[in-house]
Every structure is written in structure tokens, then in C-alpha cells.
């Protein structure tokens, strides 16, 4: 199966060409755009971890190491398309247009963190596992019924492939030929459980075979491989050629969440050593150096401007006015039925607020 | 005559681990399965050390699939094992709802006892720990209303171990709910070895004649605080920790309200369809003519548990409980 589904790569770990098919399109402009987005998300992620440690937000879910997978795939989507992230996919959602402030608000336990920017079809993060595959299929199916050429992309991890909803999502998409990209980030661990315990299958991409759909396995730390192969899948979807299952093989350096201790279940030194070998951002830097696209001053200025953008978002998050408890009651239905209205009044009364 | 029993100071989560350990030592067919329960020792460390002690054939990291965990546990239970299945959070049990509702709870009834499901489903639950979305649901009433399931909730380390042992020994499926807020909130002397706290029995935590306050799980802390404030105002509360939500301890409930004539019921689950309604009908059935005031409920709202920036508003507070106590005593 590993032979049938080889791990596609365009640029290798040393930043050297492996596949030159897209050479003409890999311009300095595109490369710098991808680098910028990846660095932005990495700085955001580190800030998130720090804010949690300082008690300024709640539990945070880090994605460091998975930037190429999330950004390459999100870049392949277009205006009006749909995105269904999990709780680990803020690099994808910020690339697709989510504001950094909103993402921080989510981790501060604020309901506002679930609201997408005007005109952006970004669903709130799926917290249960694999349930979002069906939503993505439904939304894509709706676009097909409406006769548009819009598509959905849905994110999920290796563990999610064990859930029934994963299989139901793929099957529905296959049966109804829905324009969905099932974008799997295989980072090797579902919290503590390594993929060898999760499945006997050698690849995740091969699961597409059972549903008669395209399956693609790629190097999820090669942003070009992710971008171009996802783009191909999106083009196929837009043309009515059906869904695709993409397996992006990647790695999370850190914990499952800030409440998790990965040293309980894996060698963290080994994880850290990957920063020198397979890191997606370092790979792009190496590539840029090889191609004479790298400019030290540009990189430093970029780091500085991204840092101030993130600091500004933190400030906005922290200065957001406290939520009112009416938010607990007022959005369950379009109009409050009497039990909720009477509970709301009783609660206000108990606080002496009327 | 008393026999000296060695005890250890344990938190609730340690007491849960100890309960499993005791039963795994005693019975070869007791196994533990769930997500991250092996190497990682569970996301709350409830199964910490068990894989080292009993091996990975009895402490099993399963694939990530709640319906799969419960469905296979049913098969294991029907075929000689006593599975203790961990749901990582009660808020993630929903994919397994079908398996519990259509199979675990009714196989005995369907086969007139030819097949049974002696399994325990453990699940951390409840709000108040600043957990991410969906992790804080308190949906015990979905299961108390499910014919064929027993549902129990300890509120302290001693009960946690003794009730878990009873749940494992029970011949039928038991949903064993573990209030996250209580996991590490207090340490208590817990006897070494095996002891039982029977299922189906409530516990009186404080004796009083003026009003009965019913609660369970993490709400016990809240009502004990409220009872103390009430005492300062001259109101003596009979505080009952229900412990067993199905079946309820009808005798203790009736005996207490017949003494006090007043009741306040506290739970963090939504009011509509919550346990409070069942307790009110039980009081109606057993003690209607003893009551001196309408029963008050202090519950979560008919809303999803909000994200944690607002969860303190959602959760019943000692202040709201005191107000309810005053309302029924001043009626």
C-alpha cells in the first residue's frame, strides 16, 4: 500500500527539488507568501502556549510542526469555499481569513471565538472527533445542488479515521459525488496513542479505495506538495469529479494540548530532533537560500512585523469587554421559549440585577 | 470491636485508580479499555500505573472510537469479561449512545436474562474546571431515563472507591460518573484493599430539621457551603448526597422530607428533564401531605453549557442555593 500511495514531495528536507512539475509556478512571490503565512502561524502558536502558561487564556491546543499541511491546503481553497477545522487547525483558519483576535478569544473561553469573519464560510472547530466530515460533505453537497463550483475542505487527524463518522462522511461524499477535500493530518499520535495502535493500515490514503475515491498521500511538511496537490483535488471537485482523501504526513512537536504531557508516551528528544530535519519552515528557508530568494533583513523585518501583529491581537483579545450572562440564554433558539426566559429572569433576580 | 484497617490519603482520581486496581487483582476477567488509558495513564491519570501492573492485554489503548469501545465492551461483557470502559469525557459519549441505549441497557431484558452486560462505563463530567467546549456536559439524565442502566456519582474519594468496586461487581451495566471538579479538590483517608459502598444508597452529610437539600457530585461542595451560610441565619439543613441517580434512594429521600417538610434540589444539569423532576415526583408519591412549602430547584439552565468565560454563571452557586433555602423556609 505504501507503494500504491507514495508520499509525494516537491521539495525535500534539504530544500532541494524532488519534483519539478510546478517549477514555473513556484515564484519568489508565492514562496515568500507561504513563508510569511507559516511564520505568522508559528509565532501565533507559540504565543498561545505562552498565554496559557501565564494563565491569560485557558487550555490551548498547539499545532507547531503542522504549518505546511494547514497553510498549503488552506491556500488551495478559494473565495466562497467552506472550511471545517478541528481545534488544532488555527493555521488553516487564519490563512483562510479568521482574525487572530477571534482565535485567541476562542481559547479564552469566549463564545465569540466561534464566529467567522463576515462572508467567510468557516465552521467553529469540531471538538468531538470526526463529526465534522459529515458537515463538510453536507455543505459541499449543498453547493452541488445549488449548481455552484464551490468546494469544502475538512480537517481531521489520524485518530479520527477510527470513528464511524469518518467512514460515513467518506461514503456519503462518494455516493453523492460531493465536492469535498478530506484533508487528513497524520501526525502519528492521537493524544498518546501511536498510529500503529490506531490502525493496521499502512497508510490513511488507502482508505479512499474502499469508497472508490481518489486517495493522495503526501509529505505534509512540504508546503509546495500540500498546496499543489490539494489544488489539483479542489480543481477536480469543482469540475464535478468528486471528493478526494488527502493524507498529509506531518508531526506535532508539542503536547496534544497544554493539559497533556507528551513525555508520558513518547521520546520528546526525538521529537525535538525533527526540528533540524523535517521542520516545514526550516525546509522552506533552506529552499529559499538555495534559490537565492532568502534575504536576512527581509526575514528579520518579517518576524518583527508579525510579532507586532500578534501582540496587537492579544491586546484586542484582552481588552474585549467581558461577556454578559445574557449570552448564555439568548442564542439557544431564535426566540427564547418560556423556560429559558424564566430561567434568565430568575438568574438576573438572584443577582439583584433588575 | 473494630479491626484496624490501613488507610491512605487519596484524591478522588487516585481512589478511582485504587478501586480498579483492587478489582483487577481479585478478578482476572476485569479489564480496562479506552482512549489513552494505557501508556498515558488516562488524560486525568485515572488509570495511572495500571498498564505497568497488569499488562497491555488487560489495560488496553483502543482506537479512537467511543461507539467501538462501548460496542466491543458489550461483546466482551457478554462473553465472560468485566470491562471497565473509559469515556474520556461524558461530553464525548454521544457516538456510543446508540450502543448503550439499544444494546447494553436491554440485552438482559431482550433475552430474559440469557445474556447480560456486567460492564462499567466511567466518565469524567461536569463544568467548573475551565475545560474547552463540550468537555463540561452534565447529561446524566439521558442515562437515568434509559431503562436498564444504573447511574451513580460519588462526591468524595472514599465513596468513589467503594462505589466503583460495587459497580464492577454489579451484574448489570453501570454508568459511573466522576465529577472533574472533585478529582483533586480534596484528599481523604481511603481504606486499603476491598470495601463496598452499596449502589442505590444516598448518604446524609449533615443532620438538620428545617429543610432538606439534595445534591450529588460536584454540587455537594456548593450545597455544604450554602448549608453553612444558612446555619448562620438559623436554618438547619438536612444535606443528602444522592450518590445513586438510578435507582434513587427512595427511603432516605422520603424519610428526610417527612422530617423537614421542605426541599431544595440542586444539580448542574439543565432543569428541564433533570433529576430534580424525578425527585419531585418521588416526594409527591411518598410525602405530599408532609410538605410545608413548594419544592425549589437550583439547576443549570436549559442551554448548552457555555464556554468557560461564562460557565460560572451557568453553574449553581452557593448564593443561589441559599436563596432557595430561604425561600422554602420563609414560605
Contacts between the chains, C-beta under 8 A, distances in Angstrom:
chain1	res1	chain2	res2	distance
A	58	B	130	4.8
A	58	B	131	7.8
A	58	B	132	6.9
A	58	B	308	5.7
A	59	B	130	7.2
A	59	B	131	6.9
A	59	B	132	5.5
A	61	B	132	7.9
A	87	B	132	6.8
A	108	B	309	6.3
A	109	B	130	6.5
A	109	B	307	4.5
A	109	B	308	3.4
A	109	B	309	4.0
A	109	B	310	7.7
A	109	B	311	7.5
A	110	B	307	6.3
A	110	B	309	4.8
A	111	B	306	6.5
A	111	B	307	5.2
A	111	B	309	7.5
A	111	B	310	7.3
A	113	B	307	7.4
A	125	B	133	7.8
A	127	B	91	8.0
A	127	B	132	6.4
A	127	B	133	4.9
A	127	B	134	4.3
A	127	B	135	7.5
A	128	B	91	7.8
A	128	B	92	5.8
A	128	B	94	7.2
A	128	B	95	7.4
A	128	B	134	6.4
A	129	B	64	5.8
A	129	B	92	7.6
A	159	B	63	7.5
A	159	B	64	3.6
A	160	B	64	6.8
A	162	B	63	3.7
A	162	B	64	4.6
A	162	B	65	4.4
A	162	B	68	6.8
A	163	B	64	6.4
A	163	B	65	5.1
A	163	B	66	7.9
A	163	B	67	7.8
A	163	B	95	6.7
A	164	B	65	6.8
A	164	B	67	5.7
A	164	B	68	7.7
A	164	B	95	6.6
A	165	B	95	7.2
A	190	B	35	7.3
A	190	B	64	4.8
A	191	B	35	6.9
A	191	B	36	4.8
A	191	B	40	6.6
A	191	B	43	6.8
A	192	B	36	4.6
A	192	B	38	7.8
A	192	B	39	5.5
A	192	B	40	3.4
A	192	B	61	7.3
A	193	B	35	6.8
A	193	B	36	6.2
A	193	B	39	8.0
A	193	B	40	7.9
A	193	B	61	5.0
A	193	B	63	7.7
A	193	B	64	7.0
A	197	B	61	5.5
A	197	B	63	7.5
A	198	B	63	5.3
A	198	B	64	6.7
A	199	B	63	7.0
A	257	B	132	7.8
A	259	B	43	7.4
A	260	B	43	7.2
A	264	B	39	6.9
A	264	B	40	5.2
A	264	B	41	6.7
A	265	B	39	4.7
A	265	B	40	5.0
A	322	B	309	7.8
A	323	B	309	5.5
A	323	B	310	5.7
A	325	B	310	6.2
A	325	B	313	4.1
A	327	B	306	7.1
A	327	B	310	6.3
A	328	B	301	6.5
A	328	B	303	5.5
A	328	B	306	4.8
A	328	B	310	5.3
A	328	B	313	5.7
A	328	B	314	5.9
A	329	B	301	6.6
A	329	B	303	6.0
A	332	B	302	7.3
A	332	B	303	4.9
A	332	B	304	7.0
A	337	B	302	8.0
A	339	B	271	7.2
A	339	B	272	5.6
A	339	B	302	5.0
A	340	B	301	6.7
A	340	B	302	5.2
A	340	B	303	6.5
A	343	B	271	6.7
A	343	B	301	4.6
A	343	B	302	6.4
A	343	B	303	8.0
A	344	B	301	7.7
A	347	B	301	7.4
A	347	B	313	7.1
A	350	B	319	7.0
A	350	B	320	5.1
A	350	B	323	5.7
